[in-house]
Amino acid sequence: MREIFKEWVPEWLIKLILFSCLMPSMVLFFLPGANIQVTAGYYGSQPSDVQFLIILFYAGFVGFYILERRFFLFFPVKQYYVIFNLLQILNCFLMYRITDITWVYGLRFLQGMLFASAVNLSISMIFSRLNSERAKEVSYSIFFGMLLCSSPFNSFVTAEFIDSFNFDVLYLYAALAFMPGLLMILLSMKSIRHIRPYPLFSLDWPSSIYFSGVIIAFGYMMVYGQEVYWFSDQHMQVALLLGIALLICFIIRQLILKRVYVDISIFKNRRLLLGLLILFMMYIERFSLSVSNQYFSQVLKLDPIHLSYVQWFNILGIIMGVLFSMYWIIAHKAVKWIWILGYCFLLSFHQVMFFSFESEGNDYYFWIPLWLHGFGVGLIMVPTILFTIASVKSHLAVSAAAVCLAIRYLGYTSSIGLQNFFKLFDTNQHQMVFQDYLQQNNIILQRYFEKESATLLKNGLQFHEHATAVKLVTERVKNQAFVRFAMDYYELMSLISIIILIVIFLSPSLKSMYKKLKRNMVSPA
């Protein structure tokens, strides 16, 4: 693929150009979640709507991933880069101008589809320039390391912008971020085809629509289910029935088609199912970090800027974990032991945080736990995906990669559903228990009121000091209930880690994956 670029372009610049075309799309991934309260306030919506914006981007990526490969094979590379970069710029401009969240839902799904184009094209081109198996394993590690760092890195990049500008300006800057890569593509690439064009006939749009509908319905239920008491709500019932119907249609279509969208026969492979289980649970535990971030914001009162600084310890752990796993893979060591090590680090993170949740504290107490979480996630991610892809026959590798992508989506959405359930149900349970002790005949409570009222009076509040003291007590109860919810949730995560560790211990050494990996390796997604 060297001939696609002009002769004067050095190899290091080619890789820089390819990554520069990928990074702006990656930043868009978790952009609405950089500050959920600000995003919700800008659109006049609920925080759950902001979660759904992220899910729709993810769903567009997952649903369009396989179908996009046909477009990649049809268009010349330079023209394809220009097309999807211009579409992303237009999309960001529309996001900048539109404030009606109903329209934004569709734009976010389209952004996810365009992200699939950016990932498939950029990473495939980088992959094609790597001649050795080791170099391709390094490429996997770099890509997934970037993907794991995208959420905390987004918070760091956007925190200052959100504090200084209106939220919509972020999308204007995001549109401008595509310009350097687009300009370099126009200057450095030749207008030639790298492969023989594969005509755009018999595109399996129905399978893509069925698949996208299933994952969107699942994401919708995970986001909104708990707050409407699940299937007592009519919208939840419709989402469930629609999701089941579309799933049945998708499966039947794959059974009767000659050229399938996803070969569902791969689910007969036990090694693949093991890899998917490890990946699914890892993603649930990965996003348990959002509970810690809520604790830092709500209880410790860290502002978004300082919270973004704390996240650098998580980013450092991810980078170190990915590097260690890369060495492990290159050395062709058994993947079983790196899984065990990774889940031990995740178990340590949840246990340390369980005993660290207090109503007061300093952020520097949590630097080591954040590093533990990042290191554990970084260790597990790449070996698991490589193991899963290597578990199937070579002609099924693309289907395995697509299923890995879908499982990561399901893990992310399931973590949202679990957290929403625990936060809305468990927090209310703890608040009710605390309120049983907040009676007027409670001598300790009376003394607290007197102490707080005296403090407020001393500081210049001469009226309604008792009412203000009551509000302070209410805030204390709210924070304490959140702390108990966080402890309960991390106790569940610790139990999951222990169960997964037992499953891995009972599995064979799993070292034989490297025999198939060389011929099964496809561009990562």
Secondary structure as UniProt FT lines:
FT   HELIX           2..4
FT   TURN            7..8
FT   HELIX           11..29
FT   HELIX           31..35
FT   HELIX           36..43
FT   HELIX           47..74
FT   HELIX           77..97
FT   HELIX           101..128
FT   HELIX           133..164
FT   TURN            167..168
FT   HELIX           169..188
FT   HELIX           205..224
FT   HELIX           226..228
FT   HELIX           230..232
FT   HELIX           234..256
FT   HELIX           264..268
FT   HELIX           270..286
FT   TURN            287..288
FT   HELIX           289..298
FT   HELIX           304..310
FT   HELIX           312..330
FT   TURN            331..332
FT   HELIX           335..356
FT   HELIX           363..366
FT   HELIX           367..390
FT   HELIX           394..396
FT   HELIX           397..421
FT   HELIX           422..426
FT   HELIX           427..437
FT   TURN            440..441
FT   HELIX           443..458
FT   TURN            459..460
FT   HELIX           465..505
FT   TURN            511..512
FT   HELIX           513..520
//
